[in-house]
Amino acid sequence: MAKLTAEERQRGEQLVRDNVVIQTYGLWKTYQMGDQKIHAVSGVDMTIRKGEYVAIMGPSGSGKSTFMNLIGCLDTPSAGDYYIRGHLVSKMNDDELAHIRNKEIGFVFQTFNLLPRLSALQNVELPLVYSGMATSDRTRRAKEALGMVDLTQRMFHKPSELSGGQRQRVAIARALVNDPAILLADEPTGNLDTATSVEIMGIFETLYKQGNTIILVTHEPDIAEHAHRVVHVRDGKIEKDEKIK
């Protein structure tokens, strides 16, 4: 990691004291397309505190997916600073970013991203395998995470033996197993029917009430309404930021 200035260190320490999990300052992501520059994210300032439930919402091409990739440390900003739990990740190298992704961020994707040959339990254990945790501890933690999403009875089933809703529950358990700073869900109900979508959003609400910090990326207003704060993104900028509950 590049050496931090005294001001950057102090800022990170203050953010931790203020219970700020996510903080961006003037965050930009610019792509070069031929002789044209495309500003997918344009100078975004955002604060998300521990225990918030935030939906980032916008139409296709609004910049919300690019912003999600920056928040999830899947991409690096072109300019600006980004802190997660006091760590200045915008100055980190690839190895450091991989560590932050594994330790601080739990991902839930629209397509579940489960390994088909592994059981639900083994899929949930994967982040702990990468972090080098002992087998007995891994299994205990994975069982606890599956219990949180009410899937203990199906832990030895493979993804092909589970419904879409059950597969998404496994994905949520996997995201929770490392006790991350944030749960980052990208269109988590996109492949589910209406009834199952309501069921999955109910799980997120329960996790929020248990103190988890949830960031939900969606283009669907009825899904965004489940959050307690909605950030509307358009043309790479925050158009509106409102508390709804």
C-alpha positions in Angstrom: 0.0 0.0 0.0 1.2 3.5 -0.8 2.3 5.4 2.3 -0.5 7.4 3.9 -0.1 11.0 5.0 -0.8 11.9 8.6 -4.0 13.6 7.4 -5.2 10.4 5.7 -4.5 8.3 8.7 -6.2 10.7 11.0 -9.2 10.9 8.7 -9.5 7.1 8.7 -9.3 6.9 12.5 -12.0 9.6 12.8 -14.3 7.7 10.4 -14.0 4.6 12.6 -14.8 6.7 15.7 -17.9 8.1 13.9 -19.1 4.6 12.9 -18.7 5.4 9.2 -18.3 2.1 7.3 -18.2 3.6 3.7 -16.9 7.1 2.9 -16.1 8.4 -0.6 -14.6 11.8 -1.4 -14.9 13.1 -5.0 -14.9 9.6 -6.4 -14.5 9.4 -10.2 -14.3 6.6 -12.7 -13.4 7.6 -16.2 -13.1 5.4 -19.3 -11.2 6.3 -22.5 -13.3 5.4 -25.5 -11.3 6.3 -28.6 -10.7 10.0 -28.3 -13.6 10.5 -25.9 -13.7 10.3 -22.1 -16.7 8.7 -20.5 -17.3 9.6 -16.9 -19.2 6.7 -15.5 -18.9 8.0 -11.9 -18.5 11.8 -11.5 -17.2 13.1 -8.2 -19.4 11.2 -5.8 -19.3 12.0 -2.1 -21.1 9.4 0.0 -21.3 8.4 3.7 -22.8 5.1 4.9 -22.7 4.4 8.6 -22.7 1.1 10.4 -26.1 -0.5 10.5 -27.6 1.4 7.6 -29.7 -0.3 4.9 -29.2 1.6 1.7 -30.5 1.1 -1.9 -28.5 2.5 -4.8 -31.0 2.9 -7.6 -30.8 4.1 -11.1 -31.7 3.1 -14.7 -29.3 1.2 -17.0 -26.3 3.4 -17.8 -26.7 5.6 -14.8 -23.4 4.6 -13.3 -24.8 2.6 -10.4 -23.0 -0.7 -11.4 -19.7 1.1 -11.8 -20.2 2.7 -8.4 -21.0 -0.7 -7.0 -17.8 -2.1 -8.5 -15.8 0.7 -6.8 -17.5 0.2 -3.4 -16.9 -3.6 -3.7 -13.2 -3.1 -4.5 -13.8 -4.9 -7.8 -12.4 -1.8 -9.7 -10.2 1.2 -8.7 -11.3 4.8 -9.0 -9.7 7.2 -11.5 -9.6 9.9 -8.9 -10.9 10.6 -5.3 -10.6 8.7 -2.0 -12.5 5.7 -0.7 -12.4 4.5 2.8 -14.0 1.3 4.1 -14.0 0.9 7.9 -11.2 3.4 8.1 -9.0 1.7 5.5 -8.1 4.0 2.5 -8.7 1.4 -0.2 -8.2 3.8 -3.1 -4.5 3.6 -2.4 -4.3 -0.2 -2.1 -2.6 -2.6 -4.5 -4.3 -5.7 -6.0 -3.3 -8.1 -3.2 -4.5 -5.6 -0.5 -7.8 -5.1 -2.4 -8.3 -8.9 -2.6 -7.8 -9.1 1.2 -10.3 -6.3 1.8 -12.9 -8.0 -0.5 -12.6 -11.3 1.4 -12.6 -9.8 4.9 -14.8 -6.6 4.7 -17.3 -7.2 1.9 -19.9 -9.9 1.6 -21.2 -10.2 -2.0 -24.6 -11.4 -3.1 -25.1 -11.6 -6.9 -28.1 -11.9 -9.1 -26.8 -15.2 -10.5 -25.9 -16.7 -7.1 -22.4 -17.7 -8.3 -22.4 -21.0 -6.5 -20.1 -23.9 -7.4 -22.3 -26.7 -8.7 -20.3 -29.6 -7.5 -20.1 -28.4 -3.9 -22.8 -28.7 -1.2 -24.5 -25.6 0.3 -22.2 -26.0 3.3 -19.1 -26.2 1.2 -20.1 -23.2 -0.9 -20.6 -21.1 2.3 -17.2 -22.3 3.6 -15.3 -21.0 0.5 -14.4 -17.5 1.8 -13.0 -19.1 5.0 -10.9 -21.5 2.9 -9.3 -18.5 1.1 -8.6 -16.8 4.5 -6.8 -19.9 5.8 -9.2 -20.8 8.6 -9.0 -24.2 10.2 -11.5 -26.8 8.9 -13.4 -27.3 12.2 -13.8 -23.5 12.6 -14.8 -23.2 9.0 -17.6 -25.8 9.3 -18.9 -24.3 12.5 -19.1 -20.8 11.1 -20.7 -22.0 7.8 -23.4 -23.9 9.7 -24.1 -20.8 11.8 -24.4 -18.7 8.6 -26.8 -21.2 7.0 -28.8 -21.1 10.2 -29.2 -17.3 9.9 -31.0 -17.8 6.6 -33.0 -20.8 7.8 -31.3 -23.3 5.6 -29.8 -25.8 8.1 -31.9 -28.7 6.8 -30.5 -28.3 3.2 -26.8 -27.8 4.0 -25.7 -31.0 2.3 -27.7 -30.4 -0.9 -26.0 -29.2 -4.1 -27.2 -26.1 -5.9 -29.0 -28.2 -8.5 -31.1 -29.7 -5.7 -32.2 -26.3 -4.4 -34.8 -23.8 -5.6 -33.8 -20.4 -6.8 -34.8 -18.8 -3.5 -32.8 -21.5 -1.6 -29.7 -20.9 -3.8 -29.9 -17.2 -3.0 -30.1 -18.0 0.7 -26.9 -20.0 0.3 -25.3 -17.0 -1.4 -26.4 -14.7 1.4 -25.0 -17.1 4.0 -21.7 -17.2 2.1 -21.7 -13.4 2.1 -22.2 -13.3 5.9 -19.8 -16.0 6.9 -16.7 -13.7 7.3 -18.7 -11.1 9.4 -18.1 -8.4 6.8 -18.3 -4.7 7.3 -20.9 -4.5 4.5 -23.3 -6.8 2.7 -23.3 -5.7 -1.0 -26.2 -7.1 -3.0 -26.3 -6.6 -6.7 -29.9 -7.1 -8.1 -30.3 -10.0 -5.6 -33.9 -10.8 -6.8 -33.3 -10.4 -10.5 -33.6 -14.1 -11.2 -36.5 -14.8 -8.8 -40.2 -14.8 -9.0 -42.3 -12.2 -7.1 -43.1 -14.4 -4.1 -39.5 -15.6 -3.7 -38.3 -12.0 -4.1 -40.4 -10.9 -1.1 -39.0 -13.8 0.9 -35.4 -12.9 0.1 -36.0 -9.2 0.9 -37.5 -10.4 4.2 -34.2 -12.0 5.0 -32.3 -8.8 4.3 -34.7 -6.9 6.6 -34.0 -9.4 9.4 -30.2 -9.1 8.8 -30.6 -5.3 9.0 -32.5 -5.5 12.3 -29.6 -7.7 13.6 -27.2 -4.8 12.9 -25.8 -5.7 9.5 -24.9 -2.9 7.1 -26.6 -3.6 3.8 -26.1 -1.9 0.4 -28.6 -3.0 -2.3 -28.0 -2.1 -5.9 -31.2 -2.3 -8.0 -33.2 -0.7 -10.8 -36.5 -1.9 -9.4 -38.5 0.7 -7.3 -40.4 -2.0 -5.4 -37.2 -3.7 -4.3 -35.6 -0.3 -3.4 -38.5 0.4 -1.1 -37.4 -2.4 1.2 -34.3 -0.3 2.1 -34.4 2.5 4.7 -32.5 5.0 2.6 -32.5 5.3 -1.2 -29.7 6.9 -3.2 -30.8 7.8 -6.8 -27.9 7.8 -9.3 -28.1 9.4 -12.8 -25.3 10.2 -15.2 -22.7 9.1 -12.7 -23.8 11.5 -10.0 -26.1 11.3 -7.0 -29.4 12.9 -8.1 -31.2 12.4 -4.8 -30.5 10.8 -1.4 -33.5 10.2 0.8 -34.4 8.4 4.0 -37.7 6.5 3.4 -38.3 4.8 6.8 
